[in-house]
Amino acid sequence: MPEEHEIHEEQELYEHYQIAADKGQQLLRIDKFLSDRIESSRNRIQNAAKAGSILVNGTPIKPNYKVKPFDDISIVLPYPKRELELIPQDIPLTIVYEDNDLAIVNKPAGMVVHPGYGHYTGTLVNALIYHFENLPDLKFKAQNPELASRPGLVHRLDKDTTGLMVVAKNEVAQTHLAKQFFDRTVQRKYMALVWGDMKDDEGKIEGNIGRSLKDRKVFQVWGDEEKGKHAVTHYKVLERFGYVTLVQCRLETGRTHQIRVHFKHIGHTLFGDFFYGGDKILKGTTFTKYKQFVENCFKILPRQALHAKSLGLVHPSTGKEMPFESELPDDMQQVLGKWRKYTAAR
C-alpha cells in the first residue's frame, strides 16, 4: 500500500501517492505496478505518465518505464469523489479561450463550481457538461457509477468570487494541469477590496489555515500546524481610499478561503464578506451620510470584493506558457468608482 496518501484540502480535486519499491521488486511496467497498489485503471496511470505526472526518483518517466528495486515513485491524479448525479444544463458561459485540450472560463458571482448539498443544479459543472462533450471523468463515471466526478475541474473558486478558471477537456490535459496546481507552478493573481488602510505597500501573509471549531463553514489561521495547512499570500497595494484599500494578491498556495482568511487574520477583512464580518462597517466615521454611502456600496456589491483577475499556466500539449487576464466585474468597478469619488470629495 502507498506510504503516503494526500487529499489536498486546498483543491480537493487531485490526489498524491508516494510509493517506495522494496529491495526485492522485480522489473515491472509502471502502470501494472501502480494499478496493483492504488484505485486507478492502467489507462488512467498511462495518461498520468504522458502528462509528466509520474516521477521516479524525481524524474518524469514514460508509460513503458519498468519499476526497479528501491525506486521512489510519486504520482498525482485528478481526484474522483463521490458526488450527486450530474445533469447537463444550458447555462451561459463566458469562454475566454478554448482549444482541444482546455477552456478558460470567466466565472460570474453567485455560481457554485460543482454540485453539493444545497446546490444540486445551476453549477459550473452542470454548464460544462452541457457545453463540452466527453469531458474527462465522464467515461470514468460511466464505468464506476458509485464514484462521481467533477469533470474537467482542477481547481475552484468560491461561489461569490468571480474570475478565471481553467477547465480540462481530456484526461491527459486534466492530469497535466492537476500536476501544475500540485506543484504550485500556476500563476494566479486576484484583486480584492479590503477594509482599512494597509500599513505597507506590499508584503506577505503567512499562516496555517484550517476549519474553525466554532463554525465548520469558516476557516481561520492556526498557530498549530496540526490544525491548519501552511498557506502563503503575497499582496501589493494598488489604491488607497482611506477606509478601504484595493490590493493585488498572488497565491503561493491555494487553501480554501485563503485570501479571505489571511486578510481577516491581519485585521483587513474583505469588503462585503458576509462569512468573515466584512458586510459591516468596520472603518470610517459615525456620520449618517458615510453609513448610507457604505450601505449603498453593499447593495451594489452584495458579496466579498474578490476577483480572480489573471491565470498563467503551461499548455498541456504545446508546453507553451499561456497568460490570461480578465476585467473586473461591473459590481466591483462601480463600487471602486464610488470610493474614488468619495475620497476625492473628502
BAKOLSE-667522 format. One record per atom (N, C-alpha, C): x, y, z. Coordinates in steps of 0.05 Angstrom, whole numbers, padded with zeros to 5 digits, always signed. Each point is the difference from the previous one (the first is absolute). Example, Ala and Ser with C-alpha at 12.3 -4.5 7.8 and 13.67 -1.06 7.14 Angstrom:
+00264-00114+00156;-00018+00024+00000;+00018+00024+00000;-00007+00021-00014;+00016+00024+00001;-00015+00022+00014;
***
This chain:
+00017-00024+00000;-00017+00024+00000;+00017+00025+00000;-00010+00023-00010;+00015+00024+00000;+00009+00008+00028;+00024+00011+00001;+00011+00010+00026;-00014+00026+00007;-00009+00015-00020;-00012+00026+00005;-00023+00004-00019;-00023+00010+00010;-00022+00006-00018;-00012+00027+00009;+00004+00020-00017;-00009+00027+00007;-00024+00008-00016;-00022+00008+00012;-00021+00014-00013;+00002+00029+00008;+00008+00017-00019;+00006+00028+00007;-00026+00016+00003;-00003+00010+00025;-00024+00016+00006;-00002+00025-00017;+00023+00010-00009;-00001+00025-00015;-00015-00003-00026;+00000-00023-00012;-00014-00004-00025;-00021-00022+00002;+00007-00022+00015;-00017-00024+00002;-00006-00011-00028;+00017+00006-00019;-00005-00009-00028;+00023-00016-00011;+00019-00006+00016;+00021-00018-00008;+00011-00015+00024;+00014-00022-00005;+00011-00016+00021;+00030-00006-00006;+00015-00004+00021;+00029-00005-00004;+00007-00026+00015;+00014-00018-00015;+00010-00025+00012;+00030+00000-00001;+00012-00008+00022;+00030-00003+00002;+00005-00029+00007;+00013-00015-00017;+00004-00028+00004;+00029-00008-00004;+00011-00016+00018;+00028-00009-00003;+00000-00030-00006;+00014-00007-00022;+00003-00029-00007;+00020-00013+00019;-00007-00024+00009;+00019-00013+00019;+00024-00012-00014;+00018-00011+00016;+00025-00010-00012;-00003-00025-00017;-00023-00014+00004;-00004-00024-00016;-00017+00004-00024;-00006+00025-00007;-00017+00006-00023;+00011-00010-00026;-00016-00016-00015;+00008-00008-00027;-00008+00021-00020;+00014+00000-00023;-00006+00020-00021;-00029-00003-00008;-00015+00022+00001;-00029-00001-00006;-00008+00028-00011;-00016-00001-00021;-00010+00025-00012;-00013+00018+00021;+00004+00026-00002;-00010+00019+00020;-00030-00001+00003;-00015-00003-00023;-00029-00001+00001;-00010-00024+00015;+00013-00023-00004;-00008-00025+00014;+00007+00003+00030;+00024+00010+00005;+00009+00004+00028;-00019+00017+00016;-00008+00023-00012;-00017+00019+00015;-00029-00009+00001;-00010-00013-00021;-00028-00009+00000;-00005-00021+00021;+00021-00015+00007;-00002-00020+00022;+00000+00013+00028;+00007+00025+00001;+00003+00013+00026;-00019+00023+00006;-00011+00012-00021;-00019+00022+00004;-00025-00005-00016;-00022+00013+00008;-00026-00004-00013;+00000+00017-00026;+00011-00011-00021;+00001+00014-00025;+00005-00020-00023;-00011+00006-00023;+00004-00018-00024;+00028+00005-00011;+00009-00020-00015;+00026+00002-00013;+00000+00022-00021;-00023+00004-00014;-00001+00021-00020;+00003+00028+00013;-00013+00003+00024;+00002+00025+00014;+00029+00006+00009;+00013-00021+00009;+00028+00002+00008;+00018+00007-00024;-00005-00013-00023;+00015+00006-00024;-00003+00029-00008;-00025+00011+00002;-00004+00028-00007;+00015+00018+00020;+00002-00008+00025;+00015+00015+00019;+00029+00001-00008;+00011-00022-00009;+00028-00001-00009;+00004+00018-00024;-00019-00001-00019;+00002+00017-00024;+00000+00030+00007;-00015+00006+00022;-00002+00028+00008;+00023+00009+00017;+00019-00018+00006;+00023+00007+00016;-00007+00000+00030;-00021-00013+00007;-00009+00000+00028;+00009-00023+00017;+00017-00017-00012;+00012-00022+00015;+00031+00005+00001;+00010+00002+00024;+00029+00004+00003;+00012-00025+00013;+00022-00009-00010;+00015-00022+00012;+00027+00011+00008;+00006+00000+00026;+00025+00012+00010;+00003+00029-00009;-00023+00014-00001;+00000+00028-00006;-00001+00007-00030;-00001-00020-00017;+00001+00005-00029;-00025-00010-00014;-00013+00015-00018;-00023-00009-00014;+00007-00025-00017;-00018-00019-00002;+00006-00025-00015;-00022-00004-00021;+00006-00018-00019;-00019-00007-00021;-00018-00023+00009;-00023-00004-00014;-00018-00021+00009;+00012-00029+00000;+00021-00004-00016;+00011-00027-00001;+00023-00004+00019;+00004+00019+00018;+00022-00003+00020;-00005-00024+00018;+00022-00014+00006;-00001-00024+00017;+00011+00006+00028;-00016-00005+00020;+00008+00006+00027;+00022-00019+00009;+00020+00011+00015;+00022-00015+00010;+00001+00002+00031;+00016-00017+00013;+00002+00001+00029;+00008+00028+00010;-00013+00008+00022;+00006+00026+00013;-00009+00025-00015;-00014-00004-00022;-00010+00024-00015;-00019+00015+00019;+00003+00027-00001;-00018+00017+00015;-00020+00013-00020;-00025-00007+00002;-00020+00006-00021;-00021+00020+00011;-00004+00022-00015;-00020+00020+00008;-00020+00003-00024;-00026+00000+00006;-00020+00003-00021;-00022+00019+00010;-00008+00018-00017;-00022+00019+00005;-00022-00006-00020;-00024-00004+00011;-00023-00006-00017;-00024+00018+00006;-00016+00007-00020;-00025+00014+00007;-00017-00018+00018;-00014+00011+00019;-00012-00015+00021;-00030-00005-00005;-00008-00025-00006;-00029-00006-00003;-00012-00002+00028;-00022+00015+00005;-00012+00000+00026;-00030-00006-00002;-00010-00012+00021;-00029-00007+00001;-00016+00026-00004;-00019-00001-00018;-00014+00024-00007;-00029-00005-00007;-00015+00021-00004;-00027-00003-00009;-00002-00005-00030;-00023-00008-00009;-00004-00004-00029;+00005+00026-00014;+00015-00001-00022;+00006+00024-00015;-00020+00004-00022;-00013+00023-00001;-00021+00005-00020;+00010+00023-00018;+00002-00005-00026;+00007+00022-00019;-00021+00022+00001;+00009+00025+00001;-00018+00023-00001;+00011+00022-00018;-00019+00011-00015;+00007+00021-00019;+00003+00027+00014;+00023+00002+00014;+00006+00025+00015;+00022+00015-00015;-00005+00025-00006;+00020+00016-00015;+00027+00000+00014;+00021-00003-00016;+00028+00002+00010;+00015+00021-00016;+00017+00015+00014;+00018+00019-00013;+00026-00015-00004;+00005-00008-00025;+00024-00016-00007;+00021+00020-00011;+00022+00003+00014;+00021+00018-00007;+00018-00012-00022;+00004-00027+00003;+00018-00014-00019;-00008-00029-00001;+00003-00013-00023;-00006-00028-00002;+00016-00013-00022;+00010-00024+00005;+00012-00017-00021;-00007-00029+00007;+00014-00019-00013;-00007-00028+00004;+00006-00011+00028;+00018+00014+00014;+00009-00010+00026;-00013+00014+00024;-00006+00026-00003;-00009+00014+00023;-00018+00024-00008;-00013+00010+00020;-00016+00025-00003;+00004+00017+00024;+00001+00026-00005;+00002+00020+00022;-00027+00014+00002;-00013-00002+00023;-00026+00013+00004;+00002+00022+00021;-00017+00020-00003;-00002+00022+00019;-00025-00004+00017;+00004-00011+00024;-00023-00007+00017;-00013+00025+00012;-00027+00001-00001;-00014+00023+00011;-00004-00004+00030;-00008+00021+00014;-00007-00002+00028;-00026-00016+00003;-00002-00014+00022;-00024-00016+00006;-00001-00027-00012;+00020-00008-00016;+00000-00026-00012;+00018-00019+00017;-00012-00021+00010;+00015-00021+00014;+00015-00017-00021;+00024-00008+00006;+00017-00014-00019;-00010-00029-00006;-00006-00015+00021;-00009-00027-00004;-00024-00007+00018;-00017-00019-00008;-00023-00007+00016;+00008-00010+00028;-00017+00006+00019;+00004-00009+00027;-00025+00006+00016;+00001-00004+00026;-00023+00004+00018;-00011+00029-00004;-00025+00002-00006;-00013+00026-00003;+00003+00012-00028;+00017-00012-00017;+00005+00010-00027;+00001-00024-00019;-00023-00010-00006;-00001-00025-00017;+00001+00006-00030;-00008+00025-00007;+00001+00007-00028;+00009+00029-00002;+00004+00009-00025;+00007+00028-00004;+00030+00006+00005;+00016-00021+00001;+00028+00004+00006;+00017+00002-00026;+00025+00007+00004;+00018+00001-00023;+00002-00027-00013;+00001-00022+00015;+00002-00026-00011;-00024-00007-00017;-00024+00007+00010;-00024-00005-00016;+00002+00014-00028;+00011+00024+00000;+00004+00015-00025;+00021-00013-00017;+00022-00009+00012;+00022-00011-00015;-00008-00025-00015;-00014-00018+00013;-00007-00025-00013;-00022+00004-00022;-00013+00023+00001;-00018+00007-00022;+00015+00011-00024;+00019+00018+00005;+00014+00014-00021;+00023-00016-00012;+00013-00018+00015;+00023-00015-00010;-00006-00030+00002;+00005-00014-00022;-00004-00029-00001;+00025-00015+00009;-00005-00023+00012;+00021-00019+00007;+00021+00012+00019;-00009+00016+00019;+00019+00010+00020;+00012-00023+00016;+00025+00003+00009;+00013-00021+00016;-00016-00006+00025;+00000-00025+00008;-00015-00011+00023;-00027-00010-00007;-00012+00010-00022;-00027-00010-00007;+00001-00030-00008;+00020-00007-00016;+00004-00028-00007;+00006-00017+00025;+00016+00012+00018;+00007-00014+00025;-00025-00005+00016;-00018+00020+00001;-00024-00003+00016;-00019-00021-00012;-00001-00001-00027;-00017-00020-00013;+00008-00028+00007;+00027-00004+00004;+00010-00026+00006;-00001-00005+00030;-00002+00021+00017;+00000-00002+00029;-00022+00017+00011;-00025-00008-00003;-00023+00017+00008;+00000+00008+00030;+00014-00016+00017;+00000+00007+00028;+00019+00023+00006;+00017+00006-00019;+00018+00023+00003;-00009+00022-00019;-00003+00024+00011;-00009+00022-00017;+00024+00017-00007;-00004+00019-00017;+00023+00015-00010;-00006+00030+00000;+00022+00015-00004;-00002+00029-00004;+00014+00005-00027;-00014-00006-00021;+00013-00002-00027;+00015+00026-00007;+00025-00004-00007;+00016+00022-00010;+00012+00018+00021;-00008-00002+00025;+00009+00019+00020;+00027-00008+00012;+00017+00020+00004;+00026-00004+00013;+00004+00021+00022;-00018+00019+00002;+00000+00019+00022;-00028+00012+00002;-00004+00019+00018;-00027+00011+00003;+00002+00029+00011;-00023+00013+00000;-00003+00026+00012;-00024-00001+00018;-00001+00016+00021;-00023+00002+00017;-00024+00010-00016;-00024-00006+00010;-00025+00007-00014;-00001+00029-00008;+00007+00018+00018;-00003+00029-00006;+00026+00013-00008;+00021-00016-00006;+00025+00011-00012;-00002-00002-00030;+00006+00021-00014;-00001+00000-00029;+00027-00005-00012;+00001-00007-00026;+00026+00000-00013;+00006-00026-00015;+00026-00002-00008;+00009-00020-00019;+00004-00028+00013;-00010-00020-00015;+00005-00028+00007;+00008-00015-00025;+00017-00020+00003;+00007-00017-00022;-00015-00026+00003;-00010-00010-00023;-00014-00025-00001;+00014-00019-00020;+00006-00024+00009;+00013-00020-00018;-00021-00014-00017;+00007-00005-00025;-00020-00012-00018;+00007-00029-00007;+00022-00011+00011;+00006-00028-00003;+00017-00008+00024;+00003-00027+00003;+00012-00010+00025;+00030+00007+00002;+00014-00001-00023;+00029+00007+00001;+00003+00029+00008;-00016+00018-00011;+00001+00028+00007;-00007+00005+00030;-00021-00015+00009;-00008+00003+00028;+00023-00009+00019;+00013-00022-00007;+00021-00010+00017;+00024+00019+00000;+00007+00011-00024;+00022+00019-00003;-00006+00025+00016;-00024+00010-00002;-00007+00025+00014;-00001-00005+00031;-00010-00023+00008;-00001-00006+00028;+00028+00000+00012;+00019-00011-00015;+00028+00000+00009;+00011+00028+00003;-00008+00018-00018;+00010+00028+00002;-00011+00013+00025;-00026-00005+00007;-00011+00011+00024;+00014-00013+00025;+00005-00026-00002;+00013-00013+00022;+00028+00011+00005;+00014+00005-00022;+00028+00011+00002;+00000+00030+00005;-00023+00012+00000;-00002+00029+00005;+00014+00017-00021;-00001-00009-00025;+00013+00015-00021;-00020+00017-00015;-00026-00003+00005;-00020+00016-00013;+00001+00028+00013;+00000+00021-00017;+00001+00027+00010;-00029+00011+00002;-00007+00008+00025;-00027+00010+00004;+00001+00027+00015;-00013+00020-00011;-00001+00026+00013;-00029+00008+00003;-00006+00011+00023;-00027+00009+00007;+00000+00030+00006;-00023+00013-00002;-00003+00027+00009;-00021-00001+00022;+00005+00014+00022;-00018+00000+00023;-00002+00028+00012;-00023+00007+00009;-00004+00025+00015;-00003-00008+00029;+00018+00010+00017;+00000-00008+00028;-00005+00024+00018;-00011-00005+00023;-00004+00021+00020;+00026+00010+00012;+00001+00026+00004;+00023+00012+00013;+00021+00010-00019;+00019+00016+00011;+00022+00011-00016;+00024-00017+00006;+00008-00016-00020;+00023-00018+00003;+00025+00016+00008;+00014-00010+00020;+00024+00014+00009;+00023+00000-00021;+00005-00024-00011;+00022-00003-00020;-00011-00001-00028;+00017+00010-00019;-00008-00001-00028;+00000-00028-00012;+00016-00017+00012;-00001-00028-00009;+00011-00018+00023;-00006-00025-00002;+00008-00018+00022;-00009-00028-00004;+00004-00017+00020;-00007-00028-00001;-00015-00008+00025;-00022-00014-00004;-00015-00010+00023;+00004-00031+00001;+00009-00009+00023;+00006-00029+00003;-00014-00010+00024;-00015-00022-00002;-00014-00011+00023;-00014-00026-00008;-00001-00019+00019;-00012-00026-00005;-00031+00003+00000;-00013-00009-00021;-00029+00003-00002;-00014-00027+00005;-00020+00001+00017;-00016-00023+00005;-00028+00008+00008;-00018-00019+00002;-00028+00006+00007;-00003+00010+00028;-00018+00018+00004;-00006+00010+00027;-00015-00022+00016;+00006-00002+00025;-00013-00019+00017;-00028+00009+00008;-00005+00026-00001;-00026+00012+00007;-00020-00001-00023;+00010+00003-00025;-00017+00000-00023;+00015-00014-00023;-00009-00024-00008;+00014-00015-00020;-00001+00011-00028;-00017+00021-00004;-00002+00012-00026;+00022+00020-00005;+00013+00009+00021;+00021+00020-00003;+00027-00011+00008;+00021+00014-00007;+00027-00008+00005;+00014+00021+00017;+00023-00007+00011;+00016+00019+00015;+00029-00007-00001;+00017+00018+00009;+00029-00005+00002;+00006-00013+00027;+00014-00022-00001;+00008-00014+00024;+00030+00001+00004;+00009+00002+00025;+00028-00001+00006;+00010-00028-00001;-00018-00019+00005;+00007-00029+00001;-00002-00011-00029;+00023-00011-00010;+00000-00011-00027;-00018-00024-00003;-00006-00013+00022;-00018-00024-00001;-00029+00008-00005;-00007+00025+00006;-00027+00009-00003;-00004+00015-00026;+00021+00010-00013;-00002+00015-00024;+00022-00007-00020;-00004+00006-00025;+00019-00006-00021;+00015+00026-00008;+00026-00003-00005;+00017+00023-00006;-00011+00015-00024;-00002+00026+00002;-00011+00017-00021;+00015+00026-00002;+00005+00010-00024;+00015+00025-00004;-00014+00016-00021;-00006+00025+00006;-00012+00020-00018;+00018+00024-00002;+00007+00008-00024;+00015+00025-00005;-00019+00021-00009;+00004+00025+00010;-00018+00022-00008;+00016+00025-00008;-00014+00016-00015;+00011+00026-00009;-00023+00020-00001;+00004+00023+00013;-00021+00021+00000;-00002+00013-00027;-00024+00002-00011;-00004+00013-00026;-00012+00028+00004;-00019+00003+00018;-00013+00026+00005;-00008+00002+00029;+00002+00024+00011;-00008+00005+00028;-00024+00019+00000;-00020-00007+00016;-00024+00017+00002;-00004+00009+00029;+00020-00003+00017;-00002+00008+00028;-00013-00022+00017;-00025-00005-00004;-00014-00020+00016;+00001-00028-00012;+00005-00002-00026;+00004-00025-00013;+00024+00001-00019;+00010-00023-00007;+00024-00001-00018;-00004-00021-00021;+00007+00007-00025;+00000-00019-00022;+00027-00013-00002;+00001-00027+00001;+00025-00015+00000;+00000-00021-00022;+00024-00006-00009;+00004-00023-00018;+00012-00022+00017;-00010-00024-00004;+00009-00023+00016;+00011-00022-00019;+00022-00011+00008;+00012-00023-00015;+00001-00024+00019;-00012-00021-00009;+00000-00024+00017;+00025-00017-00004;+00013-00007+00022;+00022-00019-00001;-00011-00028+00006;-00021-00001+00016;-00015-00025+00005;-00029+00006-00008;-00017-00020+00003;-00028+00004-00008;-00020-00013+00019;+00002+00008+00025;-00019-00011+00020;-00028+00011-00003;-00019-00014+00011;-00028+00009-00001;-00003+00027+00014;-00012+00020-00013;-00005+00027+00011;+00027+00014+00007;+00022-00008-00012;+00026+00010+00009;+00002+00030+00002;-00007+00015-00022;+00003+00029+00001;-00019+00012+00021;-00024-00010+00002;-00020+00010+00018;+00009-00004+00029;+00011-00024+00006;+00009-00006+00027;+00025+00015+00007;+00020+00002-00018;+00025+00014+00006;-00005+00029+00006;-00017+00013-00016;-00004+00029+00004;-00017+00005+00025;-00018-00018+00006;-00014+00001+00026;+00019-00002+00023;+00020-00018-00003;+00019-00005+00021;+00017+00025+00007;+00007+00016-00021;+00016+00023+00005;-00016+00026+00004;-00027-00004+00004;-00017+00023+00006;-00010+00016-00024;+00001-00012-00023;-00010+00013-00024;-00019-00017-00016;-00023-00007+00013;-00020-00017-00012;-00009+00011-00027;-00006-00018-00018;-00009+00008-00027;-00027+00015+00002;-00002+00021-00015;-00024+00016-00001;-00024-00017-00009;-00021+00000+00015;-00025-00014-00007;+00000-00030+00006;+00021-00010+00013;+00003-00029+00005;-00018-00008+00024;-00023-00011-00006;-00019-00007+00020;+00011-00020+00020;+00014-00021-00009;+00010-00021+00017;+00020+00010+00020;+00015+00020-00007;+00022+00009+00017;-00004+00028+00011;-00025+00010-00001;-00007+00025+00013;+00005+00025-00016;+00006-00003-00025;+00006+00023-00017;-00024+00014-00011;-00024-00010+00006;-00025+00012-00009;-00010+00021+00021;+00016+00007+00019;-00006+00020+00020;+00020+00023-00004;-00007+00024+00010;+00018+00023-00002;+00022-00004+00021;+00024-00006-00010;+00022-00006+00018;+00019+00024+00004;+00000+00018-00019;+00017+00024+00002;-00015+00025-00010;+00007+00023+00010;-00012+00024-00010;-00012+00017+00022;-00018+00017-00007;-00012+00019+00019;-00027-00009+00010;-00011+00015+00018;-00027-00006+00011;-00021+00016-00013;+00008+00016-00020;-00020+00018-00014;-00020-00017-00015;-00025+00008+00001;-00022-00014-00014;+00005-00001-00030;+00011+00022-00011;+00006+00001-00028;+00020-00022-00009;+00020-00004+00017;+00020-00021-00006;-00012-00027+00002;-00016-00005+00020;-00014-00026+00003;-00017-00006-00024;-00015+00021-00009;-00017-00004-00024;+00017-00007-00024;+00023+00014-00003;+00018-00005-00022;+00009-00029-00001;+00009-00010+00023;+00009-00028+00002;-00022-00020-00005;-00024+00006+00011;-00023-00018-00005;-00007-00001-00030;+00003+00022-00013;-00005+00000-00029;+00020-00017-00015;+00025+00001+00010;+00021-00017-00012;-00006-00030+00004;-00010-00006+00024;-00008-00028+00005;-00022-00010-00018;-00019+00018-00006;-00022-00007-00018;+00010-00006-00028;+00019+00016-00009;+00012-00004-00027;+00016-00026-00001;+00015-00005+00022;+00019-00023+00002;-00008-00017+00024;-00021-00016-00002;-00009-00016+00023;+00016-00026+00003;+00026+00002+00000;+00018-00024+00001;+00027+00010+00008;+00019-00019+00004;+00028+00008+00005;+00012+00013-00025;+00014+00021+00003;+00012+00014-00022;+00026-00014-00008;-00003-00022-00015;+00023-00016-00007;-00003-00011-00029;+00020+00005-00016;-00001-00008-00029;+00026-00013-00008;-00002-00024-00012;+00024-00014-00011;+00006+00012-00027;+00019+00019+00000;+00005+00017-00023;+00018-00013-00021;+00020-00015+00009;+00019-00011-00020;+00006-00029+00007;+00007-00015-00021;+00006-00028+00002;+00021-00007-00020;+00022-00011+00009;+00022-00008-00018;+00007-00029+00004;+00001-00015-00022;+00006-00028+00001;+00015-00009-00024;+00010-00025+00001;+00014-00012-00023;-00020-00018-00015;-00002+00004-00026;-00019-00015-00016;+00008-00030+00001;-00019-00018+00005;+00006-00029+00003;+00012-00012-00025;-00006+00009-00024;+00010-00012-00024;+00024+00015-00012;-00001+00026-00001;+00021+00015-00013;+00023+00007+00018;-00005+00000+00026;+00021+00007+00019;+00005+00030+00002;-00016+00016-00014;+00003+00029+00000;-00014+00012+00024;+00012+00022+00010;-00012+00014+00022;-00024+00017-00011;-00022-00002+00014;-00024+00014-00009;-00011+00018+00022;+00003+00027-00003;-00011+00018+00020;-00028+00010-00009;-00018+00003+00019;-00027+00010-00005;-00006+00022+00020;-00015+00020-00010;-00008+00022+00017;-00030+00005-00003;-00013+00010+00020;-00028+00007-00001;-00006+00027+00013;-00020+00013-00010;-00008+00026+00012;-00015-00004+00026;+00001+00020+00017;-00015-00001+00025;-00030-00001-00007;-00016-00015+00014;-00029-00001-00005;-00013+00027+00006;-00023+00005-00012;-00013+00026+00002;-00005+00008+00029;-00008-00019+00017;-00007+00008+00028;+00025+00011+00014;+00023-00012-00004;+00024+00010+00013;+00009+00026-00012;-00003+00003-00026;+00007+00025-00013;-00017+00023+00010;-00026-00005+00003;-00018+00021+00010;+00008+00009+00028;+00005-00019+00018;+00007+00006+00027;+00027+00015+00002;+00019-00008-00016;+00025+00014+00000;-00003+00029-00010;-00018+00003-00020;-00006+00027-00010;-00012+00017+00022;-00018-00011+00016;-00012+00015+00022;+00021+00007+00021;+00018-00018+00007;+00021+00006+00019;+00019+00022-00010;+00006-00001-00026;+00017+00021-00011;-00013+00028+00003;-00025+00001-00006;-00014+00026+00002;-00002+00009+00029;-00006-00020+00018;-00003+00007+00028;+00027+00010+00011;+00022-00013-00007;+00026+00008+00010;+00008+00028-00011;-00006+00004-00025;+00007+00026-00012;-00015+00023+00012;-00025-00005+00010;-00016+00021+00011;+00006+00006+00030;+00016-00017+00012;+00006+00004+00029;+00019+00023+00005;
***
